[in-house]
Amino acid sequence: MDKAEKEYPVLISGAGPGGVLAAITLAKAGVQVLLVDKAKFPRDKICGDALSGKVVEVFKKTDPEILQRLKLQPSQVGSWGVDFYAPNRNKLHVPFRLDYSVQSDAPGYISPRLDFDNFLIGELKRYPLVEFLEDHEVTSTTLTSKGYQIKFKGREEVVVAKILIAADGAHSTIARKIGAIKVEKQHYCGGLRAYYQGVSGLDKDNFIELHFLKNVLPGYFWIFPLPNGMANVGIGMRSDKISQKKIDLKLVLKQIIEEDPVIRERFKSATIIGEVKGYGLPLGSKKRKISGERMMLVGDAASLIDPFTGEGIGNAMVSGMLAGKQAVHALQVQEYSAKAFQAYDEEVYGRLWSELRLSKVMQEMVNYPWLFDLVVNKANRNEELRTTISCMFEDLDMRSKLRSPRFYFNLLFSDDPKVTS
Ligand SMILES: Cc1cc2nc3c(=O)[nH]c(=O)nc-3n(C[C@H](O)[C@H](O)[C@H](O)COP(=O)(O)OP(=O)(O)OC[C@H]3O[C@@H](n4cnc5c(N)ncnc54)[C@H](O)[C@@H]3O)c2cc1C
């Protein structure tokens, strides 16, 4: 054996939300794990910073106390709903929970990733079985009979892990090299993010704002409130549309903020903090093979971002938990074949596919601005439809109504659509 070679049951590459959840799941099951990241924390991750109900759900399952500790962080705010702005500018105000009280735990949160991811890294201290190494960029992964032999940029040390979990994000080298996942523009999105201070008209209960402006379709412009008068502002659009229409996203963002008659008023006294930055969003609008012999892909490395909302943190955490569980099982039965790890693909898509498929349908709907306008107009006139939309955030059965032609028939041809029938 190489002098500097160390053995671990599991190595996780990438300490974003997906990697951290995989590490905690393994440690809780008594498995020693090496978690590495190329960055030094705290590190930024270009993101909208919105933590959906799914993140809250994962925390509750992992350790309900995490949520209480997150709430103590000055960098976060609770978010109680979403304001959709249809292409015709009509607004639909949708609370995530009906009859809510801001005294209770919020259904969602918003926190800059710089702070949120660093908070998660802090949580690792509670799990002595997790060894965390920052400034360790995985550059080489070689499958041997004992497991994956891993090497790091500019370092002598070599690690052999029985199982490799790749949670190394949207630009994952492991997903490209071992997983054979490639960028397909119709299943990929380009996104830009900027921080602003002093945007006016933010919701008092920190509703996030999604603006489906005509010049951004089929993407959207967002404003997400943060503590101390800050806001995360950005824009996202499917990559094939960006190419087809030869869109310069940075220019479109600038035009919205400076020239859009409604938006520019809200940015009159606002100042940008830092620069506009961009990053990719690998969408989960297509099923992929996300495991192989001794290997699983997690989060963005597995392309699991919601194709309608652009949310990926929750799905990264869910897949991280499932990869952790699958690894525990594989170590117990000592079965590391590609066939055995196929169970992970089934678990992930069993949990996420119906949501992802539905979001794909909703993404298509945005191609028909008149339909979007119609849903918003009718919902503003019809309490039952508004309630249905609110419930869709917590109840997947409700959300599946959006796939039913009857929903649209009632919407189009009835003034009082029986949307819950
Ligand atoms: C503009 C934009 C807006 C978004 N808005 C939202 C939002 O509001 N809400 C939401 O839920 N999602 C949002 N997303 C998606 C979300 O950011 C991702 O889905 C989420 O970060 C995925 O988590 P992850 O753990 O899979 O990967 P990441 O968070 O990307 O973490 C990957 C980690 O791997 C490390 N790494 C990479 N390569 C290596 C290597 N070779 N060796 C070691 N370490 C490595 C990186 O340093 C990083 O720490 C947005 C994305 C973008 C681009």
The ligand as an SDF file (V2000), in Angstrom:
LIG
                    3D

 53 58  0  0  0  0  0  0  0  0999 V2000
  -28.7500   31.7580   -9.9080 C   0  0  0  0  0  0  0  0  0  0  0  0
  -29.2480   30.5850   -9.0870 C   0  0  0  0  0  0  0  0  0  0  0  0
  -30.3350   30.7530   -8.2220 C   0  0  0  0  0  0  0  0  0  0  0  0
  -30.7950   29.6670   -7.4410 C   0  0  0  0  0  0  0  0  0  0  0  0
  -31.7890   29.8830   -6.5130 N   0  0  0  0  0  0  0  0  0  0  0  0
  -32.1810   28.8950   -5.6960 C   0  0  0  0  0  0  0  0  0  0  0  0
  -33.0960   29.1350   -4.6210 C   0  0  0  0  0  0  0  0  0  0  0  0
  -33.5180   30.2660   -4.3530 O   0  0  0  0  0  0  0  0  0  0  0  0
  -33.4740   28.0760   -3.8660 N   0  0  0  0  0  0  0  0  0  0  0  0
  -33.0030   26.8210   -4.0900 C   0  0  0  0  0  0  0  0  0  0  0  0
  -33.4250   25.8830   -3.3890 O   0  0  0  0  0  0  0  0  0  0  0  0
  -32.1000   26.5690   -5.0650 N   0  0  0  0  0  0  0  0  0  0  0  0
  -31.6530   27.5660   -5.8560 C   0  0  0  0  0  0  0  0  0  0  0  0
  -30.6860   27.3320   -6.7980 N   0  0  0  0  0  0  0  0  0  0  0  0
  -30.1280   25.9640   -6.9210 C   0  0  0  0  0  0  0  0  0  0  0  0
  -29.1700   25.6710   -5.7540 C   0  0  0  0  0  0  0  0  0  0  0  0
  -28.2010   26.6810   -5.6590 O   0  0  0  0  0  0  0  0  0  0  0  0
  -28.5080   24.3010   -5.9570 C   0  0  0  0  0  0  0  0  0  0  0  0
  -29.4770   23.3740   -6.3740 O   0  0  0  0  0  0  0  0  0  0  0  0
  -27.8410   23.7870   -4.6770 C   0  0  0  0  0  0  0  0  0  0  0  0
  -26.7840   24.5940   -4.2870 O   0  0  0  0  0  0  0  0  0  0  0  0
  -27.3290   22.3360   -4.8960 C   0  0  0  0  0  0  0  0  0  0  0  0
  -26.6420   21.9040   -3.7500 O   0  0  0  0  0  0  0  0  0  0  0  0
  -25.4590   20.8190   -3.9010 P   0  0  0  0  0  0  0  0  0  0  0  0
  -25.0900   20.4460   -2.5090 O   0  0  0  0  0  0  0  0  0  0  0  0
  -25.8580   19.7620   -4.8520 O   0  0  0  0  0  0  0  0  0  0  0  0
  -24.2640   21.5920   -4.6200 O   0  0  0  0  0  0  0  0  0  0  0  0
  -23.4820   22.9460   -4.2540 P   0  0  0  0  0  0  0  0  0  0  0  0
  -24.2570   23.7350   -3.2690 O   0  0  0  0  0  0  0  0  0  0  0  0
  -23.1240   23.5830   -5.5260 O   0  0  0  0  0  0  0  0  0  0  0  0
  -22.1640   22.4350   -3.5240 O   0  0  0  0  0  0  0  0  0  0  0  0
  -21.1710   21.7620   -4.2470 C   0  0  0  0  0  0  0  0  0  0  0  0
  -19.8670   21.8320   -3.4650 C   0  0  0  0  0  0  0  0  0  0  0  0
  -18.8980   21.0200   -4.1450 O   0  0  0  0  0  0  0  0  0  0  0  0
  -17.6400   21.6680   -4.0780 C   0  0  0  0  0  0  0  0  0  0  0  0
  -16.8180   21.1230   -5.1840 N   0  0  0  0  0  0  0  0  0  0  0  0
  -16.9860   21.3030   -6.5120 C   0  0  0  0  0  0  0  0  0  0  0  0
  -16.0460   20.6120   -7.2040 N   0  0  0  0  0  0  0  0  0  0  0  0
  -15.2680   19.9880   -6.2800 C   0  0  0  0  0  0  0  0  0  0  0  0
  -14.1370   19.1340   -6.3590 C   0  0  0  0  0  0  0  0  0  0  0  0
  -13.6130   18.7800   -7.5460 N   0  0  0  0  0  0  0  0  0  0  0  0
  -13.5790   18.6830   -5.2280 N   0  0  0  0  0  0  0  0  0  0  0  0
  -14.0960   19.0280   -4.0080 C   0  0  0  0  0  0  0  0  0  0  0  0
  -15.1770   19.8430   -3.8670 N   0  0  0  0  0  0  0  0  0  0  0  0
  -15.7610   20.3040   -4.9910 C   0  0  0  0  0  0  0  0  0  0  0  0
  -17.9650   23.1360   -4.2080 C   0  0  0  0  0  0  0  0  0  0  0  0
  -16.9460   23.9630   -3.6820 O   0  0  0  0  0  0  0  0  0  0  0  0
  -19.2720   23.2340   -3.4020 C   0  0  0  0  0  0  0  0  0  0  0  0
  -19.0380   23.5860   -2.0590 O   0  0  0  0  0  0  0  0  0  0  0  0
  -30.1890   28.3910   -7.5730 C   0  0  0  0  0  0  0  0  0  0  0  0
  -29.1070   28.2210   -8.4420 C   0  0  0  0  0  0  0  0  0  0  0  0
  -28.6340   29.3050   -9.1770 C   0  0  0  0  0  0  0  0  0  0  0  0
  -27.4460   29.1280  -10.0840 C   0  0  0  0  0  0  0  0  0  0  0  0
  1  2  1  0
  2  3  1  0
  2 52  2  0
  3  4  2  0
  4  5  1  0
  4 50  1  0
  5  6  2  0
  6  7  1  0
  6 13  1  0
  7  8  2  0
  7  9  1  0
  9 10  1  0
 10 11  2  0
 10 12  1  0
 12 13  2  0
 13 14  1  0
 14 15  1  0
 14 50  1  0
 15 16  1  0
 16 17  1  0
 16 18  1  0
 18 19  1  0
 18 20  1  0
 20 21  1  0
 20 22  1  0
 22 23  1  0
 23 24  1  0
 24 25  2  0
 24 26  1  0
 24 27  1  0
 27 28  1  0
 28 29  2  0
 28 30  1  0
 28 31  1  0
 31 32  1  0
 32 33  1  0
 33 34  1  0
 33 48  1  0
 34 35  1  0
 35 36  1  0
 35 46  1  0
 36 37  1  0
 36 45  1  0
 37 38  2  0
 38 39  1  0
 39 40  1  0
 39 45  2  0
 40 41  1  0
 40 42  2  0
 42 43  1  0
 43 44  2  0
 44 45  1  0
 46 47  1  0
 46 48  1  0
 48 49  1  0
 50 51  2  0
 51 52  1  0
 52 53  1  0
M  END
$$$$
